[in-house]
């Protein structure tokens, strides 16, 4: 069985980085694990795009048009397309699939609301469900997000069986293991992230704290305040995963602070990073993440924008090194037992193999 992997960021570059040991395998969304198994070959195309086709695609609201046109050339040579970020890299393929011009199955993962899910407009709901049915397997990384889709599109459990699925993503814990050592903690917390981060809340929470904060933000981040506390450092340059893990290793706490601008698994990547590094974590409340960090004993949850509670939870962990250590230990155990890349790869393998068993899948 041959599966073509296409994504909205360059899988070829990430694969090269993974081979060099400078990025964790979960950024390849199962390829590294599938490659270890017999029966499926996962193909990665060059991501380099034709600038003219890219502009043309953007004009018609079809991202990565060049990538999708090249992917079409494989349609008779492969058994399935696989896109970890849903419609971002499959919109053209999906339209052709819905219209009946493309026979090759499409498997996608969903992290964000699908078209129509957040709308009361009947046409949008109809179109959203029609497009959803163009996918042969839809894999949600959040049980609540899947339930939202079922409710919005009025899809029953029997109808979605073997079509709309949930699996747990996982991290390559062996990658992080090489950065975990017995170096003494330094007096700082770390917060990293690119999407919808709420660093401004953390900046306010750190005023007067006897703890430094290292923020790693995207290049265009501008704090709302001009009065940055002396214990807060903001870095806006790119940092590779290896260097970030070394910074995590010496940190006392990892902070995952964001704004819920839409229903999504926002914060999950950073949560996995912290757990895989064996660090206590404080995270913004997100019902779309299927890990209750407080129930599991790996950290604290804080409501969005609640400066005082952030300050309180940070102080609790700052004053109790044994609690930090215990939370970090539980997080690493949870990652290894339930949220490993190996487990994710096995589940993904079964999803691809199920396509062969359901050639007469009737939803089209």
Phi, psi and omega in degrees: 000134179244132180235131178262121180266123175223142188217175181270003168228159192291102179295328180295317179293317180295324179294318177298319179294321178296318178298328179277353180080024183247009172210146181285152186295338182294341177289351177256005167054042173105346182301315184298328179278318178301323181297338180277348186256152177274140172116341180225129172252121180257118185263137176243127178270162169295135184270347183304129189248147173290122186298322180294314180294326178297314178295320179297316179298317180297327179298324180259017178061034176242101179290151174054047181299317180301314180300317182288324177295320177291326178296327179299330180295339181271355194305327181267355181259347185241168180258344180193153167262148179224122179232115181291344180240044170048233188290345183305326182235016183225010187302314179295314180300319180296315179300316179295325179293315180297322181281352177090006181275343180242123183263345184287128180299151178236129176245128181229158172251149184236126178244342187231166178300141177276164179307127177095340184298325183261017186242149173260359180289123185298322180294316179298320178295317179296314181294319179299317180291322179299315180291321178302321180289349176286341178272142182273329172219129177242115187253111179271137176266011179215126179294323179292323179295321176297316180296323176300320179294317179299318180293315184296317185263005179053056179252129180277162181300322181291321180295325185270356181302132181065012180234302176260116190234164170231138170220160178270130173289167179207161181254157178276087187298333179295331177295315184287331185303325183289348180258351180273120178215182185268020176302142182294139176299146171257163188277067176209158169248159181230143175222130185224152174155157184248331190255120172050038180285149181246061181294335180297322176297319179294320179303316179292322181294333184272358176295121178086356179280145177271056183202137177275155177234126174254117179254128175246103187246170177287163191302328185266011181291130176230116179296150181291330182260147174269351182258078179282127178302151183294341180267009180246126175246134180242123179247127181243011176271159179291140177228135182280165185299322181299313180294323179296320179295323177295323177291318176302318186301324182267353182285152175278324184215148171250133183245127179242096188241124185210174176248129180279082180282341175203167181287109184202175178272028181310130179098348185295318180300312180293325176298315178298320178302313183293316180295320181291336176269003178068040183245143171295144186228145169240130188225147174296141180301128177214104182293353181266002172261125186275035176228120175268096188296332178285315179298322181280350178076027183254356180170199181238153176247136181233140177293148183305130174075007184274086186302314185295321179289323173303313181299315181298313183293322177297316180297321178301312181288326180297323184274351186230085180298329179292322177294318177301315182295318181294318178296318179298319179296315180295322179297317180293320177296318179296319179298314181294322186277318189242337187234048179267154177295328179299315180294318177301315181298319179297317179295320179294320178303314181296325178295315179295317181294332180293339179298322180292332182276349186232045182298337181263021180308124198265000188289342178281000000 
